[in-house]
């Protein structure tokens, strides 16, 4: 596994590279190779300025990239990324200048080593900032705090300096999401295989969507409405995944980011108006009762609605769309929400929930919901979110349990996938690949 576990409190601080640890990784000064580390420390102190100086001052001016006058493998990885920056949709970087600085550091003098060190840090910070910048993809941010911001130089470098293995952090491009890293590799492979212009354009749109997702050091949930899959991350690694049912083409799951705040145990299901009109009213007119459907009618959508007797409702008018009535399904084994729903405030009324209908989860194409996300394993996700096993204290409906730590959730749409033959694309069910 390329991810490393770190304490939850520290992992939660690395949100989209916008907040970083206050203390960078420290290491004892040692002498290796031709250049003594304490000589480089003195040279970095003399050469660094601005944001770079503040970062290096916080770590005692110890180098991050250079040891003994020689740049480590992380520098080679960075240069490789910069040399292929067109895969990220970015303009060329001064790769030759970086290589020249690294070569000069091998001469044995501390000052050239310090300059190579600072040049690598500056180039890395710029590259991460450029990658994190939004392009054409659009996401609705129900929690405005989640909207990506280009991180400052110190933020980028402090986040990078924290993991136990800096070389692994750079090699894995851990400041970006798993989805982005995978798509970047797919894009490189597709270009090498001579992919068409249309295929490359679709890959760029997918990369653009993945660019909006945080790296794995942030505790968060990702739902992909193309593949019908959910992942959750913390401490630099993926800790769980499952199948999900997502919105149908007519009732799409949106590109949406918000913050999960509550678990609702023994939930009601508020039946959408169009289902009341198209389905429930027809069943009642055909002879079914609301009791047999485990439903009740209410006067309104307020906090304290009064119950309405079914006989008082003009069901023909409801079926014709001339009248509306609020219906909700009562908690229980057959409830469409299952045992729990997980809420994050948003205007679209989207949430994650359990489901008693398991057969749809077995299908390859799982676009069947009204926009919400039906979970394959609500117990596993609930245990991770609540940090304890999921379970209601009683049969009381709508038991609201606050999450001990609020968790960001990102709903995205990634249609590109890897196959034995190279890159492939799932059906563009929502018709978004032509418009970002």
Residue pairs with C-beta under 8 A, 6 or more apart in sequence:
1 237
2 168
2 171
2 172
2 174
3 172
3 174
3 216
3 235
3 236
3 237
3 238
4 163
4 164
4 165
4 168
4 235
4 236
4 237
5 235
5 236
5 237
6 162
6 163
6 217
6 235
6 236
7 235
8 219
8 234
8 235
8 405
10 21
10 162
11 217
11 218
11 219
11 234
11 235
11 236
12 218
12 219
12 234
12 405
13 19
13 20
13 21
14 20
14 21
14 159
14 162
14 215
14 217
14 218
15 146
15 214
15 218
15 408
16 132
16 146
16 148
16 149
16 151
16 214
16 215
16 218
17 128
17 132
17 151
17 155
17 156
17 159
17 175
17 214
17 215
18 148
18 149
18 151
18 155
19 155
20 154
20 155
20 158
20 159
20 162
21 158
21 159
21 162
22 58
22 158
23 58
24 55
24 58
24 59
24 157
24 158
24 161
24 162
25 59
25 161
25 162
25 163
25 164
25 166
26 59
26 60
26 62
27 62
29 37
29 38
29 41
29 62
30 37
31 37
31 38
31 68
32 67
32 68
33 67
33 68
33 69
33 70
34 68
34 69
34 108
35 68
35 69
35 105
35 108
35 109
35 110
35 113
36 110
37 62
37 63
37 67
37 68
39 110
40 63
40 66
40 69
40 110
40 113
40 114
40 117
41 60
41 61
41 62
41 63
42 61
42 110
43 110
43 111
43 113
43 114
44 56
44 61
44 62
44 63
44 114
44 117
44 118
45 56
45 57
45 61
46 111
46 114
47 111
47 114
47 115
47 118
48 56
48 57
48 61
48 114
48 118
50 153
51 125
51 152
51 153
51 154
52 118
52 121
52 122
52 153
52 157
54 154
55 121
55 153
55 154
55 157
55 158
56 62
58 158
59 161
63 113
63 114
63 117
64 117
64 120
64 121
64 157
64 160
64 161
64 166
65 71
65 72
65 74
65 75
65 116
65 117
65 120
65 121
66 72
66 75
66 105
66 113
66 114
66 116
66 117
66 120
69 105
69 106
69 107
69 108
69 109
69 110
69 112
69 113
70 105
70 106
71 102
71 105
71 116
71 120
72 167
73 167
73 171
74 166
74 167
74 169
74 170
74 171
75 98
75 102
75 120
77 167
77 170
77 171
78 98
78 120
78 123
78 124
78 127
78 170
79 95
79 98
79 99
81 127
81 173
82 93
82 95
82 98
82 123
82 127
83 93
83 95
84 188
85 91
85 92
85 93
85 127
85 130
86 92
87 184
87 187
87 188
87 191
88 130
88 131
88 184
88 207
89 135
89 204
89 207
89 208
90 127
90 130
90 131
93 123
93 126
93 127
94 123
97 119
98 119
98 120
98 123
101 112
101 115
101 116
101 119
101 120
102 116
102 120
104 112
104 115
104 116
105 112
105 113
105 115
105 116
105 117
121 153
121 157
122 153
124 156
124 157
124 160
124 170
125 153
125 156
125 157
128 151
128 156
128 160
128 175
129 150
129 151
129 153
129 156
131 175
131 176
131 180
131 211
132 148
132 149
132 150
132 151
132 175
132 211
133 148
133 150
133 211
134 148
134 208
134 211
134 212
135 208
135 211
136 205
136 208
136 436
137 205
137 208
137 209
137 211
137 212
137 255
137 436
138 255
138 436
139 209
139 212
139 255
139 256
139 257
139 410
139 412
140 254
140 255
140 256
140 257
140 346
140 348
141 147
141 257
141 258
142 256
142 257
142 258
142 259
142 344
142 345
142 346
142 347
143 257
143 258
143 259
143 344
143 345
143 408
145 259
146 257
146 258
146 259
146 408
146 410
147 257
148 211
148 212
151 159
156 175
159 175
159 217
160 166
160 169
160 170
160 175
163 169
163 174
163 217
163 236
168 174
169 175
172 181
173 180
173 181
173 184
174 215
174 216
174 217
174 236
175 215
176 184
176 210
176 211
176 215
177 210
177 213
177 214
177 215
177 216
177 222
178 216
178 231
178 233
178 238
179 210
179 213
179 222
179 224
179 412
179 414
180 207
180 210
180 211
180 213
182 418
183 203
183 206
183 207
183 210
183 414
183 416
184 207
185 418
186 203
186 416
186 418
186 423
187 200
187 203
187 204
187 207
187 423
189 418
189 422
189 423
190 199
190 200
190 203
190 422
190 423
191 200
193 422
193 423
195 203
195 423
199 423
199 425
202 415
202 416
202 425
202 433
203 416
203 423
205 432
205 433
205 436
206 414
206 415
206 416
206 433
208 436
209 255
209 412
209 413
209 414
209 436
210 412
210 414
212 257
212 410
212 412
213 222
213 410
213 412
214 220
214 408
214 410
216 233
216 234
216 236
216 237
216 238
217 235
217 236
218 233
218 234
218 408
219 233
219 234
219 235
219 405
219 407
219 408
220 232
220 233
220 234
220 407
220 408
220 409
220 410
221 230
221 231
221 232
221 233
221 260
221 352
221 381
221 407
221 408
221 409
221 410
222 230
222 231
222 232
222 233
222 409
222 410
222 412
223 229
223 230
223 244
223 246
223 253
223 352
223 373
223 409
223 410
223 411
223 412
224 230
224 412
224 413
224 414
225 246
225 247
225 252
225 253
225 367
225 411
225 412
225 413
225 430
226 413
226 414
226 415
226 426
226 429
226 430
227 414
227 417
227 426
228 243
228 244
228 245
228 246
228 365
228 366
228 367
229 241
229 242
229 243
229 244
230 241
230 242
230 243
230 244
230 352
230 373
230 375
230 376
230 381
231 238
231 240
231 241
232 238
232 239
232 240
232 241
232 381
232 384
233 239
239 384
240 380
240 381
240 384
242 375
242 376
242 377
242 380
242 381
243 361
243 366
243 376
244 352
244 361
244 366
244 373
244 374
244 375
244 376
245 355
245 360
245 361
245 366
245 367
245 368
245 369
245 373
245 374
246 253
246 366
246 367
246 368
246 369
246 371
246 373
246 374
247 253
247 367
247 369
247 370
247 371
247 372
248 367
248 368
248 369
248 370
249 367
249 429
249 430
249 431
251 369
251 370
251 371
252 371
252 430
253 350
253 369
253 371
253 372
253 373
253 411
254 348
254 350
254 371
254 411
255 411
255 412
255 413
256 346
256 348
256 350
256 410
256 411
257 408
257 409
257 410
257 411
258 344
258 345
258 346
258 408
258 409
259 344
259 345
259 406
259 407
259 408
259 409
260 342
260 343
260 344
260 352
260 385
260 403
260 406
260 407
260 408
260 409
261 343
261 344
261 345
261 402
261 403
261 406
262 342
262 343
262 400
262 401
262 402
262 403
263 340
263 341
263 342
263 343
263 382
263 385
263 386
263 390
263 400
263 401
263 403
264 340
264 341
264 342
264 343
264 398
264 399
264 400
264 401
265 339
265 340
265 390
265 391
265 392
265 398
265 399
265 400
265 401
266 331
266 339
266 392
266 395
266 396
266 397
266 398
266 399
267 331
267 335
267 337
267 340
267 341
267 353
267 397
267 398
268 328
268 329
268 330
268 331
268 335
268 337
268 397
268 398
269 328
269 329
269 335
269 336
269 337
270 301
270 326
270 327
270 328
271 280
271 295
271 327
271 328
271 329
272 370
273 324
275 370
276 318
276 324
276 325
276 327
277 318
277 319
277 321
277 324
280 293
280 295
280 327
281 315
281 316
281 318
281 319
282 319
283 293
284 290
284 310
284 315
285 315
285 316
285 319
289 310
290 296
290 297
290 310
290 327
293 329
294 329
294 330
294 332
294 334
294 335
295 327
295 328
295 329
295 330
296 307
296 327
296 328
296 330
297 307
297 308
297 309
297 310
297 313
297 325
297 326
297 327
298 305
298 306
298 307
298 308
298 326
298 327
298 328
299 305
299 306
299 307
299 308
299 326
300 326
301 326
305 326
308 325
313 323
313 325
314 323
317 323
318 324
318 325
329 335
329 336
329 337
330 397
331 395
331 397
331 398
333 356
334 356
335 356
336 353
336 355
336 356
336 357
337 353
337 354
337 355
338 353
338 354
338 355
338 356
338 375
338 378
339 354
339 378
339 390
339 392
340 353
340 354
340 378
340 382
340 390
341 351
341 352
341 353
341 354
342 351
342 352
342 353
342 381
342 382
342 385
343 351
344 351
344 409
348 371
349 371
349 372
350 371
350 372
350 373
350 411
351 372
351 373
352 372
352 373
352 375
352 381
352 409
353 372
353 373
353 374
353 375
353 378
354 374
354 375
354 378
355 361
355 374
355 375
355 378
357 374
360 366
360 368
360 374
361 374
361 376
365 427
365 429
367 429
373 411
375 381
378 390
379 389
379 390
382 389
382 390
383 389
383 390
385 403
385 407
386 401
386 403
386 404
387 404
387 405
392 399
393 399
413 430
413 432
415 425
415 426
415 427
415 428
415 432
415 433
416 423
416 424
416 425
416 426
417 423
417 424
417 425
417 426
418 424
425 433
428 434
